[in-house]
Amino acid sequence: MDLSDISIVPEPSAQRINQRQVEDYRNERTECLQWLLAFGKDPERAEGYAKATVKARSHRMDQFFRFVWEEEGGYTTSITHEHADDWMQQLAYQDYSDAHRNCCQKAVQMLFKWRHHQRGADIWEPNIRFSSGSKTTTPRDFLTRSERRQIREAALEYGSVPNYNSLSADERDRWKAHLAQRLDKPKSEIGPDDWDRANDWKIPSLIATSLDAGLRPIEVERAVTGWVDVDNAVLRIPKEQSSKNESHWQVSLSERTATMLGRWLEQRETYPKYDGRDELWLTRQSNPYSSSVLSRLLRNLCDVTSIDYENRDMSFYAIRHSTGTYMTREEDLAAAQVQLRHKSPETTMKYDQVPVEDRQDALDRMG
């Protein structure tokens, strides 16, 4: 199959990976695109997609791979359904047309169709659907008011350990073994300072800030200490660091959240892994938080507080969606637009809805 007029490794991707990775990516893409041209539409009849269709969709597939690399912190071709769902969530909250979102979704479905027939992978069924028309698509799930409070409180409990001085010798020994494994250091070197480290304010500040600001996963990843203005209880996100790269943003925080951030900034200075780095939050492996790691963190917090998410799309975007919904409810669309950093008010209109518990209360009052 002739691929001469299709960009196999577009320049934005080539600039992000090394030469050996470029060759590997070229081979992966070539195999996929040739199969789509020959078999993609109906594999049993050996009927492929039109070349114009494959050419257009190949560009979207490449964008998806770059999203995955950003999520995972480096090159990989091991894409998952969670990666695809996370990208759809990101597209839903960004200022793209429904036609663009729909094309991106179809491109990812084509990619997983190839992987299903040629690699034995499962077919991907999107959690949300985009129409090709003008109707706004709203993500399916968000945290209720009660769940937001529970998640904030669960973050205070998550990973904490008992007070060092309150433990008996046997209890302290067991907790030392736990912390040695958790902090990846010898048990004999675990001391009172490690108790303070285990009870630090990283996760509480990350969750509280995300609940207030409706942070996108990419914004958690890009967040730096320079954004934080504790005294005025705001985040100041410069244009060059905003996920939209459109304008400077000043995002309000509650005093409670600002206090948590202040505590975390003080503790952060004592951790060697942050030396010479300005990222606000890093994982235990010293990496910025990816969307998949953040979604896993949210589900862990749901487990702590027994929030059932079995039949819900509980990604990290559920936090952002809840912030938009209740900011619109408490204030108005204009306030939500600024707080969520939307370029277009039409994007914010998806949050102009009455939360389910408010409708339930109304039904109770109606009798």
Buried (B, 14 or more C-beta within 10 A) or exposed (E): EEBEEBBBBBEEBBEBBEEEBBEBBBEBBBEBBBBBBBBBBEBEEEEBBEBEBBBBBBBBBBBBBBBBBBBBBEBBBEBBBBBBBBBBBBBBBBEBEBEBBBBBBBBBBBBBBBBBBEEEBEEBEBBBEBEBEEEEBBBBBBBBBEBBEBBBBBBBEBBBBEEBEEBEEEEBEEBBEEBBEBBEEEEEEBEEEBBEBBBBBBBBBBBBBBBBBBBBBBBBBBBBBEBBBBEEBBBBBEEEBBBBEEEEBEBBBBEEBBBBBBBBBEBBEEEEEBEEEEBBBBBEEEBBBBBBBBBBBBBEBBEBBEBEBEEBBBBBBBBBBBBBBBBBBEEEBEBBBBBBBBEEEEBBBBBEBEBEEBEEEEEEEEE
